Amino acid sequence: MEAELTEARLLRNQADYDCYPANLQAWEYDARKLAASAAVFVKTCESFVIENGYV
């Protein structure tokens, strides 16, 4: 999970600092992959806060 978060941060930085994406299809692939990782991350965070009594 940590590696996926690191990769997501690097991709976000790349998107922020590149003037224009060179290949929109490559960005679409990255976006779809990140969407799947984000869903798992949110589920993990929800479980953590519930199990530890934060919610």
N, C-alpha and C positions, 0 to 999 in steps of 0.2 A: 504494500500500500504506500509506503514512504517513497519508493521509486516512482510510482505513478503520480504522486503529488508533485515530486520534483520535476518530472517531465511536463506536467500540466503547467507549472509555473514558468518553465523555460519556453514552452510554446506560447503562453500568454505574452511573455516579454518579447518574443520574436514578432508576434502579431502587433504589439504596441509600437515597436521601433522600426519595423519595415514600412516603407512608404506605401507600397502596394504589394499584395501577394503575387508572386511570380506565376503560381499555378493554383487556380481556384479549386481544382479537383483534389489537390494535395491538402488544402485547407479543409475541404469537406471531409476527407478521410480522418484527419486529426480531430475535427469537431465531433464526428460520430463516435470515435474512440473515446474521447474525453467525456462525452455524454454518458456512455456506459460506465466509465469509472466514477463519474460524479454520483450516479445513482447508488452504486455500492458504497461510496464514501458517506453519503447522507444516511443510508440505512445503518451503517456502522456507528455513526455519531448518534443517531436516535437511540439505538440500543444501549450505547454507553451512558447517555444521560438518564435513561429510564432505569437501568440497572444500578446506577450510583445515586439515585434519588434526587437528581437535579431538576427533574420535572415531575 
